[in-house]
Amino acid sequence: MPLYEYECIKCRKNLEDSLKQIEKKVSKKIVSDLVKKHYNIHYILIVDLDKKKILAESGKKDSGSVDLDFYIDDGSKMVLINIDKFRFSELIYDKEDEKKLKCDCGEKRKIERVVSTFAYTQDLSTDMPKPDLSNLPPEERAKTFIGDYIEEKDRPKANR
């Protein structure tokens, strides 16, 4: 039963479209239209980092949403977007469970599995896997030492 991450395609597309429009031209009218047009975007703030000035701002932050920051124009402008969570993780028992997934926006059909930020382990131990040194040249392999020391905080209570 692996843990997978999913994204709502519809919500992500709203974000991507908004960023494309902002990259073309920045104005207060465009930013306010984007907040009105896309249901999952609650707040947009655009800051010129060179001049330390707010270029455009619209909407109201929602406490249940996430803040995403993007940099445009070679990092000279920052776009802060307060948006509903469109990326979520689910524990999947059967293949049929994947068809029952639902985004917060209500979308059921347009959800895709994405590369997860979680590590998949079969046993739930805290021991990290040791790297494979077989592809190193023998002289480098001889210099590399990987010990079996486990930090005290990672040891079982009985062995502390």
C-alpha positions as CSV (number, residue, x, y, z in Angstrom):
1,M,0.0,0.0,0.0
2,P,2.1,2.9,-1.3
3,L,1.6,6.5,-0.6
4,Y,1.2,8.5,-3.9
5,E,0.9,12.2,-4.6
6,Y,-1.7,13.6,-7.1
7,E,-2.4,16.9,-8.7
8,C,-5.7,18.3,-10.0
9,I,-5.0,19.1,-13.7
10,K,-7.7,21.8,-13.8
11,C,-6.4,23.7,-10.8
12,R,-2.8,23.5,-11.9
13,K,-3.8,24.7,-15.4
14,N,-5.5,27.8,-13.8
15,L,-2.2,28.5,-12.0
16,E,-0.1,28.0,-15.2
17,D,-2.4,30.2,-17.3
18,S,-2.2,33.0,-14.7
19,L,1.5,32.9,-14.6
20,K,1.7,33.1,-18.4
21,Q,-0.5,36.2,-18.4
22,I,1.5,37.8,-15.7
23,E,4.8,37.2,-17.5
24,K,3.4,38.9,-20.6
25,K,2.3,42.1,-18.8
26,V,1.9,43.2,-15.2
27,S,-1.0,45.5,-14.4
28,K,-3.4,45.8,-11.5
29,K,-6.4,45.2,-13.9
30,I,-4.9,41.9,-15.2
31,V,-4.2,40.7,-11.6
32,S,-7.7,41.5,-10.4
33,D,-9.2,39.8,-13.5
34,L,-7.2,36.7,-12.8
35,V,-8.4,36.5,-9.2
36,K,-12.0,36.9,-10.3
37,K,-11.7,34.5,-13.2
38,H,-10.0,31.5,-11.4
39,Y,-12.0,30.1,-8.5
40,N,-9.0,28.5,-6.8
41,I,-6.8,31.6,-6.8
42,H,-7.6,33.9,-3.8
43,Y,-4.8,36.4,-3.8
44,I,-2.0,37.6,-6.1
45,L,0.9,39.9,-5.1
46,I,3.6,41.0,-7.6
47,V,6.7,42.7,-6.2
48,D,9.6,44.3,-8.1
49,L,12.6,43.0,-6.1
50,D,15.1,45.5,-7.6
51,K,13.0,48.6,-6.8
52,K,11.4,47.0,-3.6
53,K,8.0,48.1,-4.8
54,I,4.6,46.4,-5.0
55,L,3.5,46.4,-8.7
56,A,0.1,44.8,-8.3
57,E,-2.0,43.2,-5.6
58,S,-5.5,41.8,-5.6
59,G,-7.8,39.5,-3.6
60,K,-7.8,38.3,0.0
61,K,-5.6,35.6,1.5
62,D,-7.4,32.4,2.6
63,S,-6.1,30.8,5.7
64,G,-6.8,27.3,4.4
65,S,-4.8,27.8,1.2
66,V,-1.2,27.6,0.4
67,D,1.2,30.4,-0.7
68,L,3.3,29.7,-3.7
69,D,6.0,32.1,-4.8
70,F,7.4,32.3,-8.4
71,Y,10.1,34.5,-9.9
72,I,9.8,36.0,-13.3
73,D,11.9,38.4,-15.5
74,D,15.2,36.7,-14.5
75,G,14.4,36.8,-10.8
76,S,13.7,40.6,-10.7
77,K,10.0,40.1,-9.9
78,M,8.3,37.9,-7.4
79,V,4.8,36.6,-7.8
80,L,3.1,35.4,-4.6
81,I,-0.1,33.4,-5.2
82,N,-2.5,32.2,-2.5
83,I,-4.2,29.2,-4.0
84,D,-6.3,26.2,-2.9
85,K,-4.3,23.0,-2.4
86,F,-4.3,21.2,-5.7
87,R,-1.5,18.7,-4.8
88,F,-2.5,16.1,-2.3
89,S,-1.3,12.7,-1.1
90,E,-3.3,9.5,-0.8
91,L,-2.7,6.0,0.6
92,I,-3.8,3.6,-2.1
93,Y,-4.8,0.1,-1.2
94,D,-6.2,-1.1,-4.6
95,K,-6.1,0.2,-8.1
96,E,-9.8,0.9,-7.8
97,D,-9.2,3.5,-5.1
98,E,-7.3,5.6,-7.5
99,K,-10.5,6.1,-9.6
100,K,-12.3,7.4,-6.5
101,L,-9.9,10.3,-5.8
102,K,-11.4,13.8,-5.6
103,C,-9.7,17.2,-5.5
104,D,-11.0,19.9,-3.1
105,C,-12.5,21.8,-6.1
106,G,-14.7,18.8,-6.7
107,E,-12.9,17.4,-9.8
108,K,-12.8,13.6,-10.0
109,R,-11.7,12.8,-13.5
110,K,-8.8,15.1,-14.2
111,I,-6.4,14.0,-11.5
112,E,-2.9,12.7,-12.3
113,R,-0.3,11.0,-10.3
114,V,3.0,13.0,-10.0
115,V,6.5,12.3,-8.9
116,S,6.3,12.1,-5.1
117,T,8.5,13.9,-2.7
118,F,8.2,10.9,-0.3
119,A,10.7,8.1,-0.2
120,Y,9.2,4.6,-0.7
121,T,10.4,2.0,1.7
122,Q,9.2,-1.5,2.2
123,D,10.0,-1.7,5.8
124,L,9.4,1.4,8.0
125,S,12.9,1.4,9.6
126,T,14.9,4.6,10.0
127,D,18.0,3.0,8.5
128,M,19.0,4.7,5.3
129,P,20.1,2.4,2.4
130,K,23.9,2.4,1.9
131,P,25.1,3.7,-1.5
132,D,26.3,1.3,-4.2
133,L,30.0,1.7,-4.5
134,S,30.5,-0.9,-7.2
135,N,30.7,1.7,-10.0
136,L,33.6,3.5,-8.4
137,P,37.2,2.8,-9.4
138,P,39.0,0.5,-6.9
139,E,41.3,3.2,-5.6
140,E,38.3,5.5,-4.8
141,R,36.4,2.6,-3.3
142,A,39.3,1.9,-0.9
143,K,39.3,5.6,0.3
144,T,35.5,5.5,1.0
145,F,34.4,4.4,4.4
146,I,30.7,4.0,5.2
147,G,30.3,3.1,8.9
148,D,27.4,1.5,10.7
149,Y,27.2,4.2,13.3
150,I,23.6,5.3,14.0
151,E,23.0,8.5,15.9
152,E,21.5,8.2,19.3
153,K,18.3,9.9,18.4
154,D,17.7,7.3,15.7
155,R,18.5,4.3,17.9
156,P,15.6,2.2,19.5
157,K,14.9,3.3,23.1
158,A,16.2,0.0,24.5
159,N,19.7,0.6,23.0
160,R,20.3,4.2,24.1
